[in-house]
Amino acid sequence: MSTTVTETTDQVTKLGRVHMIGIGGAGMSVVARLLAGRGVPVQGSDAAESEALAALRAEGVKVWVGHDAAHLTGADTVVISSAVHEDNPELSAARGRRLNVLHRSQALAALMDGSRGVAVAGAHGKTTTSAMVATILREAGLDPSYAIGSTVRTANGSTPGGHLGSSDVLVAEADESDGSFLNYTPTIAVVTNVEADHLDHYGTAEAFNGAFIRFARRLVPEGWLIACADDEGSLSVGATICATGGHVITYGTNDTARVRVTDISTTPEGTTAVLRGDILGTNEQVADGAGVSGTVPGITMRLSVPGKHNVLNATAAVIVAVKLGVPAEQAVAGVQAFIGTGRRFEEKGEADGVLVVDDYAHHPTEIKAVLTAAREVADGGRVLVLFQPHLYSRTKTFADRFAAELSAADEVVVTDIYGAREELDPTVTPNTIVDLMADHGAAYAVPDRLDAAHVIADLARPGDVVLTVGAGDVTQLGPAVLARLAARVATGTPGLGED
């Protein structure tokens, strides 16, 4: 974390001493770092010890393992995430003492006050896109602050998702899952896509879509919305904002996009594409929201990560950087330094010729994208998936689509549902998906996680790519898969997938 301390705004000053409940969470630990870097006294607690707590201690933040009302002594403001329940003893005490209680996004909004804020939203791709924005800006010498729910990996090494920079730019991953992205008032807003999810919170697809329109309307006067023309939902948000006089830049392979993406080519080494559009310095003259006419000079963009979805994410990031003053050629060059984020097509290792990759995908569209990228990387090898569904409600809602997208893999193992904030629903099991894949012939329901890791390893053979996929603790199974593969090499035991 940068040790630079910038001027503290009134919004941040009035927080006083901040206590964070669940401080070890990905989003919470990021906000803790930013507040501490701004000179705010920060402390917090979490239910269990973790690497995140150890890192915060090393940076001078006082943390406790376990929740106790006594931890609130001296606190003025309590910050929570949506995962904190009202019966948490610290939150109950804070309510009883009438302390200032803020959602994590409200604390981040206070940090954004006085900055050129960039808020990246979307059902999919917001972590990667916000990390790409931060990478481009750092490569261009503009040191932004950023709050991203994952480690940012670049050619120069990995950095935590929270960084306090010396410039006036703050890049934030804006979470739509609980509506908290409506707390931000950004200078630039990105909407990568709008596809119904989190219906346990929103109730209907219409309400979900409407939240993104409300998010876009929170832009500062003269702010810019960057919307993906390849996604119907995002394009609809852009059209709505345009119709009311807002400033919109669309991007994508769609012919109507203001910044067009063409000539996409992917190899195991990376991806290239050509970007064309007036804001990139070409000779094309178009009005906001208008389509591209004729052939114009383009800029070749090279990425170190696979997949068309990442080409679109990178294009949005390039546009953001250009609107913040980075020359187009420099912005396009800077994105090549990005090599990923934690849990987004993150390679965990290789054993017995099998590459093991971990990914956070937990929605059918995300699974489709990660499987497409895996096919490109496998380069003729098979693709195997160990999938842990996330939330009973999501599994029930999208079971048909999960089955359809997972069928693109050669072998599939589905383990038990990660319930997260939801109560157990015994009617939703791995078979809820696997039974819909009866025609696939290579799908297995294995409720126990470790057993599932062993099964997928045994099915793999040299040249395959194995994916551990889901938003829960399936990320812990990559090492188990690698250990099983290594053990069979040591014993000379062939896998089940060997011919």
C-alpha positions in Angstrom: 0.0 0.0 0.0 1.2 3.5 -0.8 2.1 5.5 2.3 1.1 8.8 0.7 -1.5 10.6 2.7 -3.6 13.0 0.7 -5.7 15.9 2.0 -8.6 14.5 4.1 -12.1 15.8 3.0 -14.8 16.9 5.5 -16.7 13.7 4.6 -13.8 11.6 5.7 -12.9 13.7 8.8 -16.4 13.5 10.3 -16.2 9.7 10.4 -13.9 10.0 13.5 -12.6 6.6 14.8 -13.9 3.9 12.5 -14.7 0.3 13.6 -15.3 -2.2 10.8 -17.2 -5.4 11.4 -16.0 -8.1 9.0 -12.8 -6.2 8.3 -11.2 -9.2 6.7 -13.6 -9.3 3.8 -12.3 -8.5 0.3 -14.2 -5.2 0.0 -14.0 -4.3 3.7 -10.2 -4.7 3.9 -9.8 -2.4 0.9 -11.8 0.4 2.5 -9.8 -0.1 5.7 -6.6 0.4 3.9 -7.8 3.6 2.1 -9.2 5.1 5.3 -6.0 4.3 7.3 -4.0 5.8 4.5 -6.0 9.0 4.7 -5.1 9.3 8.4 -8.4 7.9 9.8 -8.1 5.8 13.0 -9.3 2.4 11.8 -9.9 -0.8 13.7 -12.1 -3.9 13.1 -13.0 -7.5 13.8 -13.8 -10.6 11.9 -15.1 -14.1 12.7 -11.9 -16.0 11.9 -8.2 -15.4 11.4 -7.1 -14.9 7.8 -4.3 -13.6 5.6 -6.3 -10.4 5.2 -6.2 -9.8 8.9 -2.5 -10.6 9.1 -1.9 -8.1 6.3 -3.9 -5.4 8.0 -2.0 -5.9 11.3 1.3 -5.5 9.4 0.0 -2.2 8.1 -0.8 -0.9 11.6 -4.6 -1.6 11.7 -5.8 -3.0 15.0 -8.0 -6.1 14.5 -9.7 -8.7 16.7 -10.7 -12.2 15.9 -14.3 -12.7 17.1 -17.1 -10.2 17.7 -17.6 -8.5 21.0 -19.4 -5.3 21.9 -16.3 -4.2 24.0 -14.4 -3.7 20.7 -16.5 -0.6 20.1 -14.9 1.4 22.9 -13.9 4.8 21.5 -15.5 4.2 18.1 -17.5 7.0 16.4 -18.5 5.2 13.2 -19.2 1.6 12.5 -18.8 0.3 9.0 -20.6 -3.0 7.9 -21.1 -5.0 4.7 -24.3 -6.6 3.6 -23.0 -9.9 5.1 -23.3 -8.6 8.7 -26.6 -9.5 10.3 -28.5 -7.3 12.8 -27.9 -9.8 15.6 -24.2 -9.4 15.4 -23.2 -8.3 18.9 -21.1 -5.4 17.7 -23.8 -4.1 15.4 -26.4 -4.5 18.1 -24.3 -2.5 20.5 -23.6 0.2 17.8 -27.4 0.6 17.2 -28.0 0.8 21.0 -25.4 3.5 21.4 -26.7 5.4 18.4 -23.3 5.3 16.7 -23.0 6.3 13.1 -23.5 3.1 11.1 -22.5 3.1 7.5 -22.5 0.5 4.7 -19.0 -0.2 3.2 -20.1 1.6 0.0 -21.0 4.8 2.0 -17.6 4.9 3.5 -16.1 4.5 0.1 -18.4 7.2 -1.2 -16.9 9.5 1.5 -13.5 8.7 0.2 -14.6 9.5 -3.3 -15.8 13.0 -2.3 -13.5 15.6 -3.9 -11.9 13.0 -6.3 -12.4 12.3 -9.9 -14.4 9.1 -9.2 -14.6 6.1 -11.6 -17.2 3.6 -10.6 -17.3 0.3 -12.6 -20.5 -1.6 -12.5 -22.0 -4.6 -14.3 -23.3 -8.1 -13.6 -20.0 -9.5 -14.9 -16.5 -8.1 -15.5 -16.5 -5.2 -13.0 -13.5 -6.5 -11.0 -11.4 -7.1 -14.1 -12.4 -3.8 -15.8 -11.7 -1.7 -12.7 -8.3 -3.5 -12.3 -7.5 -2.8 -15.9 -8.3 0.9 -15.4 -6.0 1.1 -12.4 -3.3 -0.7 -14.3 -3.4 1.6 -17.3 -3.4 4.7 -15.1 -0.4 3.4 -13.1 1.5 2.5 -16.3 0.8 6.1 -17.6 2.3 7.6 -14.4 -1.0 8.7 -12.9 -1.1 7.2 -9.4 -4.8 6.5 -8.7 -6.4 5.3 -5.5 -8.4 2.3 -6.1 -10.8 0.0 -4.3 -11.1 -3.4 -6.0 -12.4 -6.6 -4.5 -9.4 -8.7 -5.6 -5.6 -8.6 -5.9 -4.4 -6.8 -9.1 -1.8 -8.7 -11.0 0.5 -7.0 -13.5 3.7 -7.8 -15.2 5.4 -5.8 -12.4 3.9 -8.0 -9.7 0.7 -8.2 -7.6 -0.8 -5.5 -5.4 -3.7 -5.6 -2.9 -7.1 -4.4 -4.1 -6.8 -1.3 -2.0 -4.3 1.4 -2.8 -4.0 5.0 -1.8 -2.5 7.0 -4.6 -1.2 10.5 -4.9 -3.5 11.7 -7.7 -7.1 12.9 -7.5 -8.5 9.8 -9.2 -10.3 7.0 -7.2 -11.3 3.9 -9.1 -14.0 1.8 -7.4 -15.6 -1.5 -8.2 -19.3 -0.8 -7.7 -21.3 -3.7 -6.4 -24.8 -4.0 -7.5 -25.7 -7.1 -5.5 -27.3 -5.2 -2.7 -28.0 -1.9 -4.4 -25.0 -0.3 -2.6 -23.6 1.1 -5.9 -26.3 3.7 -5.7 -24.3 5.5 -2.9 -21.6 6.7 -5.4 -21.5 9.9 -7.4 -18.8 9.3 -9.9 -17.2 11.4 -12.6 -17.1 8.4 -14.9 -19.4 5.4 -14.7 -18.9 2.1 -16.6 -21.6 -0.4 -17.1 -20.1 -3.6 -18.6 -23.4 -5.4 -18.9 -26.9 -5.6 -17.3 -28.1 -9.2 -16.9 -30.6 -10.1 -14.2 -29.0 -11.5 -11.0 -29.4 -11.1 -7.2 -33.1 -11.5 -7.5 -33.1 -12.4 -3.8 -32.5 -8.7 -3.3 -34.3 -7.1 -6.3 -37.2 -9.4 -6.8 -37.6 -8.9 -10.5 -35.4 -8.4 -13.6 -37.1 -5.1 -14.1 -36.1 -3.8 -10.7 -32.5 -5.0 -11.3 -32.3 -3.2 -14.7 -33.9 -0.1 -13.1 -31.1 0.1 -10.5 -28.5 0.4 -13.2 -30.4 3.4 -14.7 -30.5 5.0 -11.3 -26.8 4.3 -10.9 -26.0 6.0 -14.2 -28.1 9.0 -13.3 -25.9 9.6 -10.2 -23.1 10.9 -12.4 -21.8 14.3 -11.6 -23.0 17.1 -14.0 -21.0 16.7 -17.2 -20.0 13.2 -16.2 -19.6 10.3 -18.7 -21.3 7.0 -18.9 -19.3 4.2 -20.7 -21.7 1.5 -21.9 -21.2 -1.7 -23.8 -23.0 -1.8 -27.1 -22.7 -5.6 -27.3 -25.0 -6.0 -24.2 -28.7 -5.2 -24.6 -29.1 -4.2 -21.0 -26.1 -1.9 -21.0 -27.0 -0.4 -24.3 -30.5 0.3 -23.0 -29.1 2.2 -20.0 -26.9 4.2 -22.3 -29.9 5.1 -24.5 -31.9 6.2 -21.5 -29.1 8.5 -20.3 -28.6 9.8 -23.8 -32.3 10.6 -24.1 -32.1 12.9 -21.1 -29.1 14.8 -22.3 -26.4 12.7 -20.6 -22.9 12.0 -22.1 -22.5 8.5 -23.3 -19.7 6.6 -25.0 -20.6 3.1 -26.3 -18.1 0.4 -27.1 -18.0 -3.1 -28.6 -18.1 -5.1 -31.8 -21.6 -3.8 -32.5 -21.7 -1.5 -35.6 -23.5 1.1 -33.5 -20.6 1.5 -31.0 -18.8 4.8 -30.9 -15.6 2.9 -30.1 -15.6 -0.2 -32.3 -13.7 -3.4 -31.6 -12.7 -5.5 -34.7 -10.2 -8.1 -35.7 -10.2 -10.1 -32.4 -7.6 -12.8 -32.5 -6.8 -15.1 -29.6 -3.9 -17.5 -29.1 -2.6 -19.3 -26.0 -0.1 -16.4 -25.7 -2.7 -13.7 -25.5 -5.3 -11.7 -27.5 -5.2 -8.9 -30.0 -7.9 -6.6 -31.3 -8.2 -3.3 -33.2 -10.0 -0.3 -31.7 -11.5 2.5 -33.8 -13.2 5.6 -32.7 -13.1 9.4 -32.7 -12.1 9.7 -29.0 -9.0 7.6 -29.7 -7.7 10.3 -32.0 -8.9 9.0 -35.4 -10.2 11.3 -38.1 -13.8 10.2 -37.5 -16.3 12.8 -36.4 -19.4 11.5 -34.6 -21.8 12.8 -32.0 -22.5 11.1 -28.7 -24.3 7.8 -29.2 -24.0 7.9 -33.0 -22.7 5.0 -35.0 -19.4 4.5 -36.7 -19.4 5.4 -40.4 -16.8 4.2 -42.9 -13.4 2.8 -42.3 -11.1 4.8 -40.0 -7.6 4.2 -38.7 -7.4 1.9 -35.7 -5.1 1.1 -32.8 -4.0 -2.5 -32.2 -4.5 -3.6 -28.6 -2.6 -6.5 -27.2 -3.7 -8.3 -24.0 -2.0 -10.8 -21.8 -5.3 -12.4 -20.8 -7.6 -14.6 -23.0 -11.2 -14.1 -24.2 -13.4 -11.8 -26.1 -15.0 -10.7 -22.8 -11.6 -9.4 -21.7 -11.2 -7.5 -25.0 -14.5 -5.7 -24.2 -13.4 -5.1 -20.6 -10.1 -3.7 -21.8 -11.8 -1.4 -24.3 -13.9 0.1 -21.6 -10.8 0.7 -19.4 -9.0 2.4 -22.3 -11.9 4.7 -22.8 -11.9 5.6 -19.1 -8.2 6.4 -19.2 -8.6 8.6 -22.3 -11.3 10.6 -20.6 -9.0 11.1 -17.7 -6.4 12.6 -20.0 -4.2 9.6 -20.9 -3.2 9.6 -24.6 -5.0 6.8 -26.5 -1.8 5.1 -27.7 -0.4 5.1 -24.2 -3.7 3.8 -22.7 -3.8 0.9 -25.2 -0.2 0.1 -24.5 -0.7 0.2 -20.7 -3.4 -2.5 -20.6 -1.0 -5.1 -21.8 0.7 -5.0 -18.4 -2.4 -6.4 -16.8 -2.2 -10.1 -16.4 -5.3 -10.7 -14.2 -6.8 -10.4 -10.8 -7.1 -13.0 -8.0 -9.7 -15.6 -8.8 -10.3 -14.4 -12.4 -8.8 -17.1 -14.7 -6.0 -17.4 -12.1 -3.5 -20.2 -12.9 -2.9 -22.2 -9.7 -0.2 -24.6 -11.1 0.4 -27.6 -13.3 1.0 -31.3 -12.5 1.1 -34.3 -14.7 0.6 -32.1 -17.7 -2.7 -30.7 -16.4 -3.1 -27.0 -15.9 -5.3 -26.0 -12.9 -7.1 -22.6 -13.1 -9.3 -20.9 -10.5 -12.2 -18.6 -11.5 -14.9 -16.7 -9.6 -17.6 -17.3 -12.2 -20.9 -17.9 -10.5 -23.5 -16.9 -13.1 -24.2 -18.8 -16.3 -22.9 -16.0 -18.6 -19.7 -15.9 -16.6 -19.3 -19.7 -16.9 -19.8 -19.4 -20.7 -17.0 -16.8 -20.9 -14.5 -18.7 -18.7 -15.1 -22.0 -20.7 -14.6 -20.1 -24.0 -11.3 -18.7 -22.6 -10.3 -22.1 -21.3 -10.8 -23.7 -24.8 -8.5 -21.1 -26.2 -5.8 -21.8 -23.6 -6.2 -25.6 -23.8 -5.3 -25.4 -27.5 -6.8 -28.8 -28.4 -6.8 -30.3 -24.9 -9.9 -31.1 -22.9 -11.6 -28.7 -20.5 -12.8 -30.1 -17.1 -14.9 -28.1 -14.6 -15.3 -28.5 -10.8 -18.3 -26.2 -10.1 -19.5 -25.1 -6.7 -22.9 -23.3 -7.1 -23.2 -20.1 -5.1 -26.5 -19.5 -3.3 -29.6 -21.8 -3.2 -31.8 -19.1 -4.8 -29.4 -18.5 -7.7 -29.0 -22.2 -8.3 -32.7 -22.7 -8.4 -33.3 -19.7 -10.7 -30.6 -20.5 -13.2 -30.4 -24.3 -13.0 -31.3 -24.8 -16.7 -28.8 -22.2 -17.8 -26.1 -23.6 -15.6 -26.6 -27.0 -17.1 -26.6 -25.7 -20.6 -23.3 -23.7 -20.2 -21.5 -26.4 -18.2 -22.3 -28.8 -21.0 -19.7 -27.1 -23.1 -17.0 -28.8 -20.8 -15.8 -32.3 -21.5 -16.2 -33.4 -17.9 -18.1 -31.7 -15.1 -18.2 -32.3 -11.3 -20.7 -30.3 -9.3 -20.2 -30.1 -5.6 -22.5 -28.9 -2.8 -24.0 -25.4 -2.8 -22.2 -22.6 -1.0 -25.1 -21.0 0.8 -23.3 -17.9 1.9 -25.9 -15.5 3.5 -28.8 -17.9 2.8 -30.4 -20.5 5.0 -30.1 -24.2 3.9 -32.6 -25.2 1.2 -32.6 -29.0 1.2 -34.5 -29.0 -2.1 -31.5 -27.6 -3.9 -28.5 -29.9 -4.4 -25.8 -30.6 -6.9 -28.3 -32.9 -8.7 -30.5 -29.9 -9.3 -28.0 -29.1 -12.1 -26.5 -32.5 -12.9 -29.9 -34.1 -13.5 -30.5 -31.6 -16.2 -27.3 -32.7 -17.9 -28.3 -36.3 -18.4 -27.7 -36.1 -22.1 -24.2 -34.9 -21.5 -23.0 -38.2 -20.1 -20.0 -36.7 -18.2 -21.5 -34.8 -15.3 -21.2 -36.0 -11.7 -22.8 -34.8 -8.5 -20.2 -35.1 -5.7 -21.4 -33.1 -2.6 -18.2 -33.4 -0.5 -15.7 -30.8 -1.7 -12.5 -32.8 -1.2 -14.1 -35.8 -2.8 -15.1 -33.6 -5.7 -11.5 -32.3 -6.1 -10.2 -35.9 -6.2 -12.8 -37.0 -8.8 -12.0 -34.1 -11.2 -8.2 -34.8 -10.8 -8.7 -38.5 -11.5 -10.7 -37.6 -14.6 -7.9 -35.3 -16.0 -5.2 -36.4 -18.3 -2.1 -34.6 -19.7 -3.0 -31.7 -21.9 -6.2 -30.9 -20.1 -7.3 -27.7 -18.3 -9.1 -28.1 -15.0 -11.2 -25.2 -13.7 -12.3 -24.7 -10.1 -15.3 -22.4 -10.5 -17.6 -20.5 -8.2 -17.8 -17.6 -5.7 -17.5 -19.7 -2.6 -14.6 -21.7 -1.0 -14.1 -23.8 -4.1 -11.0 -21.6 -4.5 -9.4 -23.7 -1.8 -9.6 -26.9 -3.9 -7.0 -26.0 -6.5 -4.1 -27.2 -4.3 -6.0 -30.4 -3.6 -6.4 -31.1 -7.3 -2.7 -30.4 -7.9 -1.7 -32.7 -5.0 -3.9 -35.5 -6.3 -2.3 -35.1 -9.7 1.2 -35.0 -8.3 0.5 -38.1 -6.2 -0.5 -40.2 -9.2 2.7 -39.2 -10.9 4.7 -40.3 -7.9 3.0 -43.6 -7.8 2.7 -44.2 -11.5 -1.1 -44.5 -11.2 -3.0 -43.5 -14.3 -6.1 -41.2 -14.0 -9.6 -42.3 -14.9 -9.4 -40.1 -18.0 -6.4 -41.9 -19.4 -7.0 -43.8 -22.6 
